[in-house]
């Protein structure tokens, strides 16, 4: 007699459609949550059992928990902890575990994708990293969804990503300095190949254009997102004649480096030089003086990325592959009227 085959294992999204409920409701039943109506729980549990799922609960077997990989470029940026917090909060709501990793040295991506699949990962969140078209294809072949946070690049418009409105943030910081009367505003750009660097540069230039000021290429210097990069760039900017009266840095670490460069040159902040940053990391309010900075919603970016990833892992679709969250300028004592 031929061996009887089990029913195919459906996605949670398919089970939700069959039961006439939402995917989060199905997830609650799978994870034994109590906040589901008894008749709904029974209907969903029957469908889950028919497809090889066993709901967690009194007397029931404990299903294997899903896990997702949260992969950082290097785990050095101060904002990584806030992003991690948002991811963990959304993961707890979704009943999944999070495994933290760093980007491996695998330019082709085949071994990386296979390792994620072999580890049972339901998906991958990449933070401030790049991904090549070839790596993306390998993950697609493994049917492993990816969501990127603040990506360095995107191999195609179909790659899901979550970020902040970098253009608007760059524009807001520059307009703030212009409103204070500054006309020679230096800009410390991030790595030129980075999407966020390009957007912040365009915001800076747009603000100058709206004020009727021509962008001076001598007042823009690219540097990496580090204290040393900001220090070196600010030292060069402040050697210009006439020197800028304000500097807008592409992140807070660069801004802290610019503050140190100004101190060494004997310039007072903000009396002699105004400085603004981007990110509004916790250290911004503790610097001397407290730093004016564009606040990014890092925790919310993590939450949105995790919810998007779980939706894809459950067979759902996203309303849009790109989500941009609003930034907000936080004015402190490092900027003042000229």
Helices and strands as residue ranges (DSSP letters): H 12-19, H 23-30, H 38-50, E 67-72, H 80-94, E 97-102, H 110-118, E 121-127, H 133-141, E 145-149, E 160-164, H 166-179, E 185-189, H 195-210, G 217-219, E 220-222, H 227-237, E 246-249, H 252-264, E 274-279, G 282-285, E 292-295, H 298-313, E 322-325, E 328-330
